[in-house]
Amino acid sequence: MTEMKLFDSERKVMECLWDQGDLSAKELAEQLELSVGWSKPTTYTVIRKCVAKGAILRIEPGFLCRALFTHGFPGDQGPAEA
């Protein structure tokens, strides 16, 4: 399996999906605003990065986000350095 390193910000998004299952981008933004204090644009930027890495599947309509691997998957090396 290919190793995938997640930055701390990407891990926060993934942890939301691991804890709560599929969420819309809007729901993720609301959750992360409460838990981390992020703005909607910040959350959307991190979601786009996770989609580009293949960590999140974006499902239309509604920009539904689905984690493509489970927490602690075999290639998980912990947070990458920023």
C-alpha positions as CSV (number, residue, x, y, z in Angstrom):
1,M,0.0,0.0,0.0
2,T,1.2,3.5,-0.8
3,E,2.1,5.6,2.2
4,M,0.1,8.8,2.6
5,K,1.2,11.5,4.9
6,L,-1.4,13.9,6.3
7,F,-0.6,17.3,7.6
8,D,-2.2,18.2,10.9
9,S,-4.9,20.3,9.2
10,E,-5.8,17.4,6.9
11,R,-5.9,15.0,9.8
12,K,-8.4,17.2,11.6
13,V,-10.7,17.0,8.6
14,M,-10.2,13.2,8.4
15,E,-10.9,12.8,12.1
16,C,-14.2,14.5,11.7
17,L,-15.2,12.1,8.9
18,W,-13.9,9.1,10.8
19,D,-15.9,10.1,13.9
20,Q,-19.1,11.1,12.2
21,G,-19.1,9.4,8.8
22,D,-20.0,11.1,5.5
23,L,-20.6,14.8,5.8
24,S,-21.2,17.6,3.4
25,A,-18.5,20.2,3.1
26,K,-20.8,22.7,4.8
27,E,-21.3,20.3,7.7
28,L,-17.5,19.8,8.0
29,A,-17.0,23.6,7.9
30,E,-19.5,24.0,10.7
31,Q,-18.0,21.2,12.8
32,L,-14.4,22.6,12.4
33,E,-15.5,26.2,13.1
34,L,-16.8,25.0,16.5
35,S,-13.9,22.6,17.3
36,V,-10.9,24.4,15.8
37,G,-12.1,27.9,14.9
38,W,-11.5,27.6,11.2
39,S,-13.4,29.7,8.6
40,K,-15.4,28.1,5.8
41,P,-12.8,29.0,3.2
42,T,-10.0,27.4,5.3
43,T,-12.0,24.2,5.7
44,Y,-12.8,24.0,1.9
45,T,-9.2,24.5,1.0
46,V,-8.1,21.6,3.3
47,I,-10.9,19.4,1.9
48,R,-9.7,20.1,-1.7
49,K,-6.2,19.1,-0.6
50,C,-7.5,15.9,0.8
51,V,-9.5,15.2,-2.3
52,A,-6.3,15.8,-4.4
53,K,-4.4,13.3,-2.3
54,G,-7.0,10.7,-2.6
55,A,-8.0,10.7,1.1
56,I,-11.5,12.0,0.5
57,L,-14.1,11.2,-2.2
58,R,-16.2,14.2,-3.2
59,I,-19.7,13.1,-4.1
60,E,-22.2,15.3,-5.9
61,P,-24.8,16.7,-5.4
62,G,-24.2,18.5,-2.2
63,F,-20.4,18.2,-2.0
64,L,-20.7,15.2,0.3
65,C,-17.3,14.1,1.6
66,R,-16.4,10.5,2.3
67,A,-13.1,9.3,3.9
68,L,-11.4,6.7,1.6
69,F,-9.5,5.0,4.3
70,T,-10.1,4.3,8.0
71,H,-8.2,5.8,10.9
72,G,-4.9,4.0,11.4
73,F,-4.7,2.6,7.9
74,P,-1.5,0.6,7.1
75,G,0.4,3.5,5.4
76,D,-0.5,6.1,8.0
77,Q,2.7,7.6,9.3
78,G,1.1,10.2,11.5
79,P,1.0,13.9,10.9
80,A,3.5,15.2,8.3
81,E,5.7,18.1,9.1
82,A,4.4,21.5,7.8
